[in-house]
Amino acid sequence: MTRQGEIREEMAKRRYYSGWISVSGGIPSWEDRTEVEREYFREKIDDDFRYLHSQGVMIKVDRKLPDITNIGSPEYNDAFIDGVRKTGKAILEAGYVAVVSLIEKK
């Protein structure tokens, strides 16, 4: 499942359970609902996602800098590789992050 799908599913569950807060006597579990019932809540989250997407909301994702130790070309000396590493570290320390769209492209 994609990151977007994971977030969508979790938010749908939360919306489902939040509707039962004032109901006494046990809450039917998300897993006990039919797929049609669960899809209803997912579609509500899709509406929320479209609004958030229109406002520029993105998902921050964990990414590592590419491994440059195996460049394999003789013109890249140790000083160059060290400089690339320091630049990459500075980029991360400055707060630059990798992001993906909240809505998956189909």
N, CA, C and O atoms as a GROMACS GRO file, in nm:
protein
  424
    1MET      N    1   0.085  -0.118   0.000
    1MET     CA    2   0.000   0.000   0.000
    1MET      C    3   0.089   0.123   0.000
    1MET      O    4   0.190   0.127   0.070
    2THR      N    5   0.052   0.222  -0.076
    2THR     CA    6   0.130   0.346  -0.082
    2THR      C    7   0.113   0.426   0.046
    2THR      O    8   0.023   0.399   0.126
    3ARG      N    9   0.199   0.523   0.064
    3ARG     CA   10   0.188   0.611   0.183
    3ARG      C   11   0.052   0.682   0.183
    3ARG      O   12  -0.012   0.696   0.287
    4GLN      N   13   0.010   0.728   0.065
    4GLN     CA   14  -0.120   0.795   0.055
    4GLN      C   15  -0.232   0.700   0.095
    4GLN      O   16  -0.325   0.739   0.166
    5GLY      N   17  -0.223   0.576   0.050
    5GLY     CA   18  -0.325   0.475   0.084
    5GLY      C   19  -0.328   0.446   0.233
    5GLY      O   20  -0.435   0.428   0.291
    6GLU      N   21  -0.211   0.440   0.295
    6GLU     CA   22  -0.204   0.416   0.439
    6GLU      C   23  -0.270   0.530   0.516
    6GLU      O   24  -0.346   0.505   0.610
    7ILE      N   25  -0.242   0.653   0.477
    7ILE     CA   26  -0.301   0.768   0.544
    7ILE      C   27  -0.452   0.770   0.523
    7ILE      O   28  -0.528   0.795   0.617
    8ARG      N   29  -0.496   0.743   0.401
    8ARG     CA   30  -0.639   0.741   0.369
    8ARG      C   31  -0.711   0.639   0.457
    8ARG      O   32  -0.816   0.669   0.514
    9GLU      N   33  -0.656   0.519   0.467
    9GLU     CA   34  -0.720   0.413   0.545
    9GLU      C   35  -0.727   0.449   0.692
    9GLU      O   36  -0.830   0.430   0.756
   10GLU      N   37  -0.618   0.502   0.747
   10GLU     CA   38  -0.616   0.539   0.889
   10GLU      C   39  -0.715   0.652   0.917
   10GLU      O   40  -0.785   0.650   1.018
   11MET      N   41  -0.721   0.751   0.828
   11MET     CA   42  -0.814   0.861   0.850
   11MET      C   43  -0.960   0.814   0.837
   11MET      O   44  -1.047   0.863   0.909
   12ALA      N   45  -0.986   0.721   0.747
   12ALA     CA   46  -1.122   0.667   0.733
   12ALA      C   47  -1.162   0.595   0.862
   12ALA      O   48  -1.275   0.611   0.908
   13LYS      N   49  -1.072   0.517   0.920
   13LYS     CA   50  -1.100   0.449   1.047
   13LYS      C   51  -1.130   0.551   1.156
   13LYS      O   52  -1.224   0.535   1.234
   14ARG      N   53  -1.048   0.654   1.162
   14ARG     CA   54  -1.068   0.756   1.266
   14ARG      C   55  -1.203   0.826   1.250
   14ARG      O   56  -1.272   0.852   1.349
   15ARG      N   57  -1.239   0.857   1.126
   15ARG     CA   58  -1.369   0.920   1.103
   15ARG      C   59  -1.482   0.826   1.142
   15ARG      O   60  -1.581   0.869   1.201
   16TYR      N   61  -1.468   0.699   1.111
   16TYR     CA   62  -1.568   0.600   1.147
   16TYR      C   63  -1.587   0.595   1.298
   16TYR      O   64  -1.699   0.604   1.347
   17TYR      N   65  -1.477   0.580   1.372
   17TYR     CA   66  -1.487   0.569   1.518
   17TYR      C   67  -1.534   0.700   1.582
   17TYR      O   68  -1.602   0.696   1.684
   18SER      N   69  -1.498   0.814   1.525
   18SER     CA   70  -1.541   0.942   1.585
   18SER      C   71  -1.693   0.958   1.580
   18SER      O   72  -1.750   1.029   1.663
   19GLY      N   73  -1.758   0.895   1.486
   19GLY     CA   74  -1.904   0.901   1.478
   19GLY      C   75  -1.974   0.821   1.586
   19GLY      O   76  -2.094   0.835   1.605
   20TRP      N   77  -1.899   0.737   1.657
   20TRP     CA   78  -1.957   0.651   1.759
   20TRP      C   79  -1.929   0.701   1.900
   20TRP      O   80  -1.964   0.633   1.996
   21ILE      N   81  -1.870   0.815   1.914
   21ILE     CA   82  -1.831   0.864   2.047
   21ILE      C   83  -1.951   0.875   2.141
   21ILE      O   84  -1.941   0.840   2.258
   22SER      N   85  -2.064   0.922   2.090
   22SER     CA   86  -2.179   0.943   2.179
   22SER      C   87  -2.269   0.820   2.190
   22SER      O   88  -2.371   0.824   2.258
   23VAL      N   89  -2.232   0.711   2.124
   23VAL     CA   90  -2.313   0.590   2.128
   23VAL      C   91  -2.263   0.501   2.240
   23VAL      O   92  -2.144   0.473   2.250
   24SER      N   93  -2.356   0.457   2.325
   24SER     CA   94  -2.315   0.369   2.434
   24SER      C   95  -2.337   0.224   2.393
   24SER      O   96  -2.419   0.194   2.306
   25GLY      N   97  -2.263   0.135   2.456
   25GLY     CA   98  -2.286  -0.006   2.433
   25GLY      C   99  -2.199  -0.069   2.327
   25GLY      O  100  -2.247  -0.157   2.254
   26GLY      N  101  -2.079  -0.029   2.314
   26GLY     CA  102  -1.987  -0.096   2.223
   26GLY      C  103  -1.991  -0.044   2.081
   26GLY      O  104  -2.097  -0.009   2.028
   27ILE      N  105  -1.876  -0.039   2.023
   27ILE     CA  106  -1.860   0.013   1.887
   27ILE      C  107  -1.825  -0.104   1.795
   27ILE      O  108  -1.729  -0.177   1.823
   28PRO      N  109  -1.900  -0.124   1.688
   28PRO     CA  110  -1.861  -0.229   1.592
   28PRO      C  111  -1.722  -0.197   1.535
   28PRO      O  112  -1.695  -0.082   1.500
   29SER      N  113  -1.637  -0.296   1.527
   29SER     CA  114  -1.501  -0.269   1.478
   29SER      C  115  -1.501  -0.237   1.329
   29SER      O  116  -1.591  -0.277   1.255
   30TRP      N  117  -1.399  -0.165   1.288
   30TRP     CA  118  -1.380  -0.128   1.148
   30TRP      C  119  -1.374  -0.255   1.062
   30TRP      O  120  -1.434  -0.261   0.955
   31GLU      N  121  -1.304  -0.354   1.111
   31GLU     CA  122  -1.287  -0.478   1.036
   31GLU      C  123  -1.419  -0.555   1.019
   31GLU      O  124  -1.433  -0.633   0.925
   32ASP      N  125  -1.515  -0.533   1.110
   32ASP     CA  126  -1.644  -0.602   1.101
   32ASP      C  127  -1.741  -0.534   1.004
   32ASP      O  128  -1.846  -0.590   0.971
   33ARG      N  129  -1.707  -0.416   0.959
   33ARG     CA  130  -1.792  -0.346   0.862
   33ARG      C  131  -1.774  -0.409   0.724
   33ARG      O  132  -1.670  -0.468   0.695
   34THR      N  133  -1.875  -0.397   0.642
   34THR     CA  134  -1.863  -0.447   0.505
   34THR      C  135  -1.771  -0.356   0.425
   34THR      O  136  -1.746  -0.242   0.465
   35GLU      N  137  -1.721  -0.405   0.313
   35GLU     CA  138  -1.635  -0.323   0.228
   35GLU      C  139  -1.711  -0.200   0.179
   35GLU      O  140  -1.651  -0.093   0.166
   36VAL      N  141  -1.839  -0.212   0.151
   36VAL     CA  142  -1.921  -0.098   0.106
   36VAL      C  143  -1.926   0.008   0.216
   36VAL      O  144  -1.915   0.127   0.188
   37GLU      N  145  -1.944  -0.035   0.341
   37GLU     CA  146  -1.948   0.060   0.452
   37GLU      C  147  -1.812   0.129   0.471
   37GLU      O  148  -1.806   0.250   0.493
   38ARG      N  149  -1.706   0.053   0.462
   38ARG     CA  150  -1.572   0.113   0.477
   38ARG      C  151  -1.543   0.210   0.363
   38ARG      O  152  -1.482   0.315   0.384
   39GLU      N  153  -1.586   0.176   0.242
   39GLU     CA  154  -1.560   0.262   0.127
   39GLU      C  155  -1.632   0.397   0.142
   39GLU      O  156  -1.581   0.499   0.095
   40TYR      N  157  -1.746   0.399   0.207
   40TYR     CA  158  -1.818   0.524   0.232
   40TYR      C  159  -1.727   0.622   0.308
   40TYR      O  160  -1.718   0.739   0.273
   41PHE      N  161  -1.660   0.573   0.411
   41PHE     CA  162  -1.572   0.659   0.490
   41PHE      C  163  -1.446   0.697   0.412
   41PHE      O  164  -1.396   0.809   0.425
   42ARG      N  165  -1.396   0.606   0.332
   42ARG     CA  166  -1.280   0.638   0.248
   42ARG      C  167  -1.314   0.750   0.150
   42ARG      O  168  -1.232   0.839   0.126
   43GLU      N  169  -1.434   0.747   0.094
   43GLU     CA  170  -1.475   0.852   0.000
   43GLU      C  171  -1.485   0.988   0.070
   43GLU      O  172  -1.455   1.091   0.009
   44LYS      N  173  -1.526   0.989   0.195
   44LYS     CA  174  -1.529   1.115   0.272
   44LYS      C  175  -1.388   1.169   0.288
   44LYS      O  176  -1.365   1.290   0.280
   45ILE      N  177  -1.293   1.080   0.312
   45ILE     CA  178  -1.154   1.121   0.325
   45ILE      C  179  -1.101   1.172   0.191
   45ILE      O  180  -1.022   1.266   0.188
   46ASP      N  181  -1.143   1.111   0.082
   46ASP     CA  182  -1.102   1.159  -0.051
   46ASP      C  183  -1.143   1.304  -0.070
   46ASP      O  184  -1.068   1.382  -0.129
   47ASP      N  185  -1.262   1.341  -0.021
   47ASP     CA  186  -1.305   1.482  -0.028
   47ASP      C  187  -1.210   1.571   0.050
   47ASP      O  188  -1.170   1.678   0.004
   48ASP      N  189  -1.173   1.526   0.169
   48ASP     CA  190  -1.077   1.602   0.250
   48ASP      C  191  -0.942   1.613   0.179
   48ASP      O  192  -0.881   1.720   0.177
   49PHE      N  193  -0.896   1.502   0.121
   49PHE     CA  194  -0.769   1.503   0.048
   49PHE      C  195  -0.772   1.603  -0.067
   49PHE      O  196  -0.675   1.675  -0.089
   50ARG      N  197  -0.881   1.608  -0.141
   50ARG     CA  198  -0.890   1.702  -0.254
   50ARG      C  199  -0.878   1.846  -0.204
   50ARG      O  200  -0.809   1.927  -0.266
   51TYR      N  201  -0.944   1.877  -0.095
   51TYR     CA  202  -0.934   2.012  -0.039
   51TYR      C  203  -0.790   2.040   0.005
   51TYR      O  204  -0.733   2.143  -0.031
   52LEU      N  205  -0.732   1.949   0.083
   52LEU     CA  206  -0.595   1.970   0.132
   52LEU      C  207  -0.496   1.982   0.016
   52LEU      O  208  -0.404   2.063   0.020
   53HIS      N  209  -0.516   1.900  -0.087
   53HIS     CA  210  -0.430   1.905  -0.206
   53HIS      C  211  -0.440   2.042  -0.274
   53HIS      O  212  -0.339   2.097  -0.319
   54SER      N  213  -0.561   2.096  -0.280
   54SER     CA  214  -0.579   2.228  -0.342
   54SER      C  215  -0.511   2.339  -0.263
   54SER      O  216  -0.484   2.447  -0.316
   55GLN      N  217  -0.483   2.311  -0.136
   55GLN     CA  218  -0.415   2.408  -0.051
   55GLN      C  219  -0.263   2.385  -0.046
   55GLN      O  220  -0.192   2.453   0.028
   56GLY      N  221  -0.215   2.290  -0.125
   56GLY     CA  222  -0.071   2.266  -0.134
   56GLY      C  223  -0.014   2.170  -0.032
   56GLY      O  224   0.108   2.163  -0.016
   57VAL      N  225  -0.099   2.097   0.038
   57VAL     CA  226  -0.049   2.003   0.139
   57VAL      C  227   0.022   1.887   0.071
   57VAL      O  228  -0.027   1.831  -0.027
   58MET      N  229   0.139   1.853   0.124
   58MET     CA  230   0.221   1.743   0.070
   58MET      C  231   0.253   1.648   0.185
   58MET      O  232   0.235   1.682   0.302
   59ILE      N  233   0.300   1.528   0.149
   59ILE     CA  234   0.342   1.430   0.248
   59ILE      C  235   0.494   1.428   0.251
   59ILE      O  236   0.559   1.410   0.148
   60LYS      N  237   0.550   1.447   0.369
   60LYS     CA  238   0.695   1.438   0.385
   60LYS      C  239   0.732   1.290   0.387
   60LYS      O  240   0.668   1.211   0.457
   61VAL      N  241   0.834   1.254   0.312
   61VAL     CA  242   0.878   1.115   0.308
   61VAL      C  243   1.024   1.106   0.347
   61VAL      O  244   1.102   1.199   0.325
   62ASP      N  245   1.061   0.994   0.404
   62ASP     CA  246   1.201   0.972   0.441
   62ASP      C  247   1.278   0.927   0.318
   62ASP      O  248   1.240   0.832   0.250
   63ARG      N  249   1.384   0.996   0.292
   63ARG     CA  250   1.472   0.958   0.182
   63ARG      C  251   1.615   0.980   0.226
   63ARG      O  252   1.647   1.076   0.295
   64LYS      N  253   1.699   0.890   0.185
   64LYS     CA  254   1.842   0.907   0.211
   64LYS      C  255   1.905   0.965   0.086
   64LYS      O  256   1.854   0.950  -0.024
   65LEU      N  257   2.016   1.031   0.106
   65LEU     CA  258   2.091   1.080  -0.008
   65LEU      C  259   2.150   0.960  -0.082
   65LEU      O  260   2.180   0.858  -0.021
   66PRO      N  261   2.165   0.972  -0.212
   66PRO     CA  262   2.220   0.859  -0.287
   66PRO      C  263   2.361   0.824  -0.241
   66PRO      O  264   2.438   0.911  -0.201
   67ASP      N  265   2.393   0.697  -0.248
   67ASP     CA  266   2.528   0.651  -0.215
   67ASP      C  267   2.622   0.690  -0.328
   67ASP      O  268   2.605   0.650  -0.443
   68ILE      N  269   2.722   0.767  -0.292
   68ILE     CA  270   2.815   0.813  -0.396
   68ILE      C  271   2.951   0.744  -0.386
   68ILE      O  272   3.044   0.778  -0.459
   69THR      N  273   2.962   0.647  -0.298
   69THR     CA  274   3.092   0.582  -0.279
   69THR      C  275   3.126   0.488  -0.393
   69THR      O  276   3.242   0.451  -0.409
   70ASN      N  277   3.028   0.448  -0.471
   70ASN     CA  278   3.053   0.353  -0.580
   70ASN      C  279   3.036   0.419  -0.716
   70ASN      O  280   2.983   0.359  -0.810
   71ILE      N  281   3.082   0.540  -0.726
   71ILE     CA  282   3.069   0.610  -0.854
   71ILE      C  283   3.147   0.536  -0.962
   71ILE      O  284   3.101   0.525  -1.076
   72GLY      N  285   3.264   0.488  -0.927
   72GLY     CA  286   3.340   0.403  -1.018
   72GLY      C  287   3.411   0.475  -1.131
   72GLY      O  288   3.459   0.410  -1.224
   73SER      N  289   3.420   0.604  -1.126
   73SER     CA  290   3.488   0.677  -1.232
   73SER      C  291   3.614   0.739  -1.174
   73SER      O  292   3.608   0.802  -1.068
   74PRO      N  293   3.726   0.724  -1.240
   74PRO     CA  294   3.852   0.773  -1.183
   74PRO      C  295   3.859   0.925  -1.167
   74PRO      O  296   3.938   0.974  -1.086
   75GLU      N  297   3.778   1.000  -1.242
   75GLU     CA  298   3.786   1.145  -1.228
   75GLU      C  299   3.723   1.197  -1.098
   75GLU      O  300   3.740   1.313  -1.062
   76TYR      N  301   3.649   1.110  -1.028
   76TYR     CA  302   3.591   1.150  -0.900
   76TYR      C  303   3.687   1.110  -0.789
   76TYR      O  304   3.692   0.994  -0.748
   77ASN      N  305   3.762   1.206  -0.741
   77ASN     CA  306   3.858   1.175  -0.636
   77ASN      C  307   3.793   1.187  -0.498
   77ASN      O  308   3.677   1.228  -0.487
   78ASP      N  309   3.866   1.150  -0.397
   78ASP     CA  310   3.814   1.150  -0.260
   78ASP      C  311   3.768   1.288  -0.215
   78ASP      O  312   3.668   1.300  -0.144
   79ALA      N  313   3.839   1.392  -0.256
   79ALA     CA  314   3.801   1.528  -0.217
   79ALA      C  315   3.665   1.564  -0.276
   79ALA      O  316   3.582   1.626  -0.209
   80PHE      N  317   3.642   1.525  -0.400
   80PHE     CA  318   3.512   1.553  -0.463
   80PHE      C  319   3.401   1.479  -0.390
   80PHE      O  320   3.298   1.539  -0.358
   81ILE      N  321   3.422   1.351  -0.363
   81ILE     CA  322   3.320   1.271  -0.294
   81ILE      C  323   3.293   1.328  -0.154
   81ILE      O  324   3.177   1.334  -0.111
   82ASP      N  325   3.399   1.369  -0.084
   82ASP     CA  326   3.382   1.429   0.048
   82ASP      C  327   3.301   1.559   0.038
   82ASP      O  328   3.216   1.586   0.123
   83GLY      N  329   3.328   1.637  -0.064
   83GLY     CA  330   3.253   1.761  -0.084
   83GLY      C  331   3.105   1.736  -0.111
   83GLY      O  332   3.019   1.808  -0.061
   84VAL      N  333   3.076   1.633  -0.189
   84VAL     CA  334   2.937   1.599  -0.216
   84VAL      C  335   2.867   1.555  -0.088
   84VAL      O  336   2.752   1.593  -0.063
   85ARG      N  337   2.936   1.476  -0.008
   85ARG     CA  338   2.877   1.432   0.120
   85ARG      C  339   2.847   1.552   0.211
   85ARG      O  340   2.740   1.559   0.270
   86LYS      N  341   2.941   1.644   0.222
   86LYS     CA  342   2.921   1.762   0.307
   86LYS      C  343   2.805   1.847   0.256
   86LYS      O  344   2.726   1.900   0.334
   87THR      N  345   2.795   1.859   0.124
   87THR     CA  346   2.684   1.935   0.067
   87THR      C  347   2.551   1.868   0.098
   87THR      O  348   2.455   1.935   0.135
   88GLY      N  349   2.547   1.737   0.083
   88GLY     CA  350   2.424   1.664   0.114
   88GLY      C  351   2.384   1.679   0.259
   88GLY      O  352   2.267   1.697   0.290
   89LYS      N  353   2.482   1.672   0.348
   89LYS     CA  354   2.455   1.688   0.491
   89LYS      C  355   2.402   1.830   0.520
   89LYS      O  356   2.308   1.846   0.598
   90ALA      N  357   2.461   1.929   0.456
   90ALA     CA  358   2.416   2.068   0.475
   90ALA      C  359   2.273   2.086   0.424
   90ALA      O  360   2.193   2.159   0.484
   91ILE      N  361   2.241   2.020   0.314
   91ILE     CA  362   2.104   2.029   0.260
   91ILE      C  363   2.004   1.975   0.361
   91ILE      O  364   1.901   2.038   0.388
   92LEU      N  365   2.034   1.858   0.418
   92LEU     CA  366   1.944   1.798   0.516
   92LEU      C  367   1.934   1.884   0.642
   92LEU      O  368   1.826   1.902   0.696
   93GLU      N  369   2.048   1.936   0.689
   93GLU     CA  370   2.048   2.019   0.810
   93GLU      C  371   1.972   2.150   0.788
   93GLU      O  372   1.916   2.206   0.882
   94ALA      N  373   1.968   2.198   0.664
   94ALA     CA  374   1.896   2.322   0.634
   94ALA      C  375   1.745   2.302   0.632
   94ALA      O  376   1.669   2.398   0.624
   95GLY      N  377   1.703   2.176   0.639
   95GLY     CA  378   1.560   2.150   0.646
   95GLY      C  379   1.495   2.110   0.515
   95GLY      O  380   1.373   2.096   0.509
   96TYR      N  381   1.573   2.092   0.412
   96TYR     CA  382   1.514   2.046   0.287
   96TYR      C  383   1.468   1.902   0.305
   96TYR      O  384   1.540   1.820   0.362
   97VAL      N  385   1.350   1.872   0.255
   97VAL     CA  386   1.293   1.739   0.271
   97VAL      C  387   1.238   1.690   0.137
   97VAL      O  388   1.216   1.767   0.044
   98ALA      N  389   1.218   1.561   0.132
   98ALA     CA  390   1.153   1.501   0.015
   98ALA      C  391   1.003   1.495   0.042
   98ALA      O  392   0.960   1.460   0.152
   99VAL      N  393   0.924   1.529  -0.057
   99VAL     CA  394   0.779   1.526  -0.043
   99VAL      C  395   0.716   1.456  -0.163
   99VAL      O  396   0.774   1.449  -0.272
  100VAL      N  397   0.596   1.404  -0.140
  100VAL     CA  398   0.514   1.349  -0.248
  100VAL      C  399   0.376   1.410  -0.238
  100VAL      O  400   0.337   1.461  -0.132
  101SER      N  401   0.304   1.407  -0.346
  101SER     CA  402   0.170   1.462  -0.350
  101SER      C  403   0.078   1.386  -0.255
  101SER      O  404   0.093   1.265  -0.236
  102LEU      N  405  -0.017   1.457  -0.196
  102LEU     CA  406  -0.116   1.395  -0.110
  102LEU      C  407  -0.208   1.303  -0.191
  102LEU      O  408  -0.257   1.203  -0.139
  103ILE      N  409  -0.231   1.337  -0.314
  103ILE     CA  410  -0.318   1.258  -0.401
  103ILE      C  411  -0.231   1.186  -0.503
  103ILE      O  412  -0.152   1.249  -0.574
  104GLU      N  413  -0.245   1.055  -0.509
  104GLU     CA  414  -0.168   0.975  -0.604
  104GLU      C  415  -0.211   1.006  -0.746
  104GLU      O  416  -0.329   1.021  -0.776
  105LYS      N  417  -0.112   1.014  -0.834
  105LYS     CA  418  -0.145   1.030  -0.976
  105LYS      C  419  -0.185   0.895  -1.031
  105LYS      O  420  -0.121   0.794  -1.002
  106LYS      N  421  -0.289   0.893  -1.109
  106LYS     CA  422  -0.338   0.766  -1.163
  106LYS      C  423  -0.294   0.748  -1.304
  106LYS      O  424  -0.326   0.646  -1.366
   0.00000   0.00000   0.00000
